[in-house]
Amino acid sequence: MKNNARHPSIACEACGSRGNSLFGALCSHQLTNISDNKSCTLYKKGQVLFHEGTRPLGVFCINRGKVKVYKLGYDGKEQITHIANDGGLLGYKALLAEETYQVSAETLEDCTICFLPKSTFLQTLQESSDFNQQIMKQVCHELGLMTENLTNQAQRTVRERLAITLLKLKDTYGMDAQDDGPIEINLTRDDLANMVGTATETLIRLLHEFKEDGLVSTQGRKIRVEDSQGLVRTANLY
């Protein structure tokens, strides 16, 4: 692997995010093989990892940072499907299906991300039944989340969808917080509105109402969840 300011050398065996990664199921020999064949890159905030409609040449594994995964609508507006963070694996479904990417991925902050070529990824998948099983579980899990999101969009109010989204983002951003520290969600209002599936103006109005109700507080674009149980009640999650 290259080892310089933009291309650091990060061994999979020593990766702090391996416990959150699908690669956590691999043995030391397989991890070494991945380390020998991958490349690591420092990405600045706002850089695109891959574009919808292009063909995958491998998979991306997030060592550190957050990446938004989104699809463009007919009007050219982004629809964010989820936020991937430390240990997240991106691009593998399109690679396995031998299809073009159905989504795009863009960094939300400065990130360190490793790229594993298609040949090494497929070889590892063939050699490790545990890894194969983990991939299958993840595909099924993401399919379930997609079905849940479609149901929420169709059957829940915007207020309920915002509460659900904030609870999910609290878990995502909670990985960065200290044990007893506050959890702050750092997203633009446009990105948050895209996740909820509403207009930015509506999102801003509802956030103001949530602040008045003591559910959240804000500082700039950062949102701090103050009352998780209140959000659960607002989302009608029982």
C-alpha positions, 0 to 999 in steps of 0.5 A, a space after each residue: 500500500 502507498 503511505 503518504 499524507 493522502 494515501 495512508 497505510 492502514 492494516 486491516 488487522 489494526 483498523 479501529 473500525 474492523 469491529 463494525 465492518 463486514 470484514 470482521 468475520 475474516 481470519 488473519 490470513 484473509 485480512 492480510 491479503 486484503 491489506 496487501 491489495 487495497 488502497 487507502 485515501 484521504 477524502 475531503 468533505 464533499 468528494 464523490 466516491 462513485 456516481 449513479 449509473 457507473 460500473 463498480 470496479 471494487 468496494 469502498 470500506 470507511 475507516 473513518 468518517 461519514 458518507 451520504 448515499 443518495 439517488 437522484 429523482 426525476 427532478 434532479 433532487 437528491 433522495 438520501 437513502 442512508 448515512 454510512 459511517 465507520 466500518 461501512 461497506 459501499 458498492 458491493 451490491 452493484 458489484 455482486 449483481 454485475 450492474 451499474 451503481 443504483 446510487 451515488 456516494 459523497 463524503 459528509 466530512 473529511 474521511 479515510 476510506 479504503 478501496 478493495 478491487 473487485 477481484 480481491 473482494 470476490 476471491 475473499 467472498 469465495 474463500 470465506 463462508 462466514 464472510 459470505 453469510 455476513 454479506 447475505 445478512 447485510 443485504 437482507 437487512 438493507 432490504 428490510 430497511 428499504 421496505 420500512 422506509 417506503 412504508 414510512 414515506 407512504 403512511 407516516 406524517 412528515 412530523 413522524 418521519 422527522 422524529 424517526 430520522 433523528 432517532 436513526 441519526 442519533 445512533 449513527 452520530 452516537 459512535 463519535 460521542 464520548 460515553 457520557 457526552 452529547 450526541 450532535 447531528 451535523 447535517 445541512 438542512 437540505 440533506 436532512 429534508 432529503 432524508 425525511 422526504 419533505 421541503 427544506 422550509 417544512 423541515 425548518 418549521 418542524 425543527 423549530 417546533 421540536 425545539 419549542 417542545 424540548 425534543 432537540 436543541 440546535 447550534 448552527 446546523 448541528 442538532 442535539 437530541 435532548 429527549 429521545 423518548 419524546 421523539 419516540 412518542 412523536 414518531 408513534 413508535 410503541 
